[in-house]
Structure formats: structure tokens, C-alpha cells
Amino acid sequence: MNELSQHIGSRIRSYRKERKLTLQQLADRIRKSRASVSKYETGEITLDVETLYDISAALGVEPCQLMDYRPPVQESAPPVHMTHSRHSPFYEASRLYFYYYDGRFQRLKDGVIHIQKTEDPSGSCEAFLTITSVSSTGRSSEVRYSGKVVYSDMLIRFSFVNQYNSLEEDLLYIFNPLELRDYTEGLLCGISSADLMPCAFKCLVTLTPQEPDDALKQHLLFTANEVRRWQKLNMLIVDNYAPSV
């Protein structure tokens, strides 16, 4: 049993439980036995490439999200984005939880951001975003994005592209908390996947999952004081009013 197989197995188990699938349900999706899937998760069986891709498709993730294993390395100078880790746990997180309220459809939306850590001296890492959306009929669907994350002292910037529609590009800026806490706020801006119109949303990014209740919804709504403060700081500018008719 090697460390890579154990790591991939733990990733499979984590995503399976996150999607509330039983071992048998996952086994049925990839046409394998329940015992085989159990051994995949414990690392007792080394996965072949075809099975790995079948499992990633069944779980709705990219294969690299299962294989993000990094072998131990000797002590060396940390990558750029890790030099600030003492200031915020968001620099070290490999998974973040993402929430925003879409007032057009009056729905709270949530997602998960997966970050693949690298030794890139620029401080850039690969990132993947999955947003869960529920339609007016109650049907649930997922929109998947891939992109990059760049770390700095004040901000963490994600740039994402819809994996099914490359015209939809989105930027997510979150603030580096000055104190240690498990949440931070930010702004998501880009092109809406629903109607391909420019949009911007206040968002909450957390280290742990949040309950999608009314309290969370209220936290994600813009207040008049916030709009005034953001305008004053040039964080939100609206100055192209049409003349009155």
C-alpha cells in the first residue's frame, strides 16, 4: 500500500461523502463491486487510469482533484503564497466554501473551491470551483469552473472560466482577514451563466460549511451603509446614469 494510493482513496471517500453517496451507489455508477470501491478508498488497490477517470466523472470532479498528492520534500524556502500563512489560514486552505445570494432568482447559491497547491515561485496555484444551483422547479445542477488563484498581503484573487462555456469568465476577490477567523467576505464579478450578462455579487468564503438559512442570506445582502462605504473607497462605482427624460 503506497502513500499515493492512500491519498487518492481518501480523496474519493471525502468527495463521495460530500455528495452523500454510499459505497454501493458509487460502485453502481462505475460498474464495479462494492468491495472494490471500498479497497480503492483504503488504498489497498492501485487505480488504473480508466477507473480513475470513471470515478472522477461519477463524483463530478476533475481527475487532478483526486491526485493532488505532494510527496514530502526537504525544508526549503516556502513558496510566495505561504510566506503570509501566519496571517491567515486562508493561505493554507486547500478547500474553501463559497456562498452568494442571487437576487434575480431570489436564491442562495453555494459552492466549493478546491485549490491545488504548487511550488510555483509566482505564488499562483490551480483552483477549481463548483457552484450548486437549484431552479424554480427544484431541480439541482452544478456549474464547474477551473482557473488560478494568486495570493497577496491584502487580497486573494481567483480567476475562473466555465468548463462548459469558455466565454464565461469570473473573478473572485476575497479579503485577507487581519485577525484569525474562519470566514471572509469578497466580491464575485464576471459574466452570468444564466443570461451572459455582466454581474457582481457580495460573497462569503469560509473554511467550514455553513447552514444555508435566512441568517446567511441576510449576511449576503447589500446594506445601504455598505454601498456608501464601498463607493467612498472606490470599490463600487456607478457614475453612468442616463439623463432624465
Secondary structure, DSSP 8 states (H G I E B T S, - for coil): --HHHHHHHHHHHHHHHHTT--HHHHHHHHT--HHHHHHHHHTSS---HHHHHHHHHHHTS-HHHH-------------GGGTTGGG-GGGT-SEEEEEEEETTTTEEEEEEEEEE----TT-EEEEEEEEEEE-TTS-EEEEEEEEEEEE-SSEEEEEEEETTEEEEEEEEEEE--SS--SEEEEEEEEE-TTT--EEEEEEEEESS----SHHHHHHHS--HHHHHHHHHTTSS---------
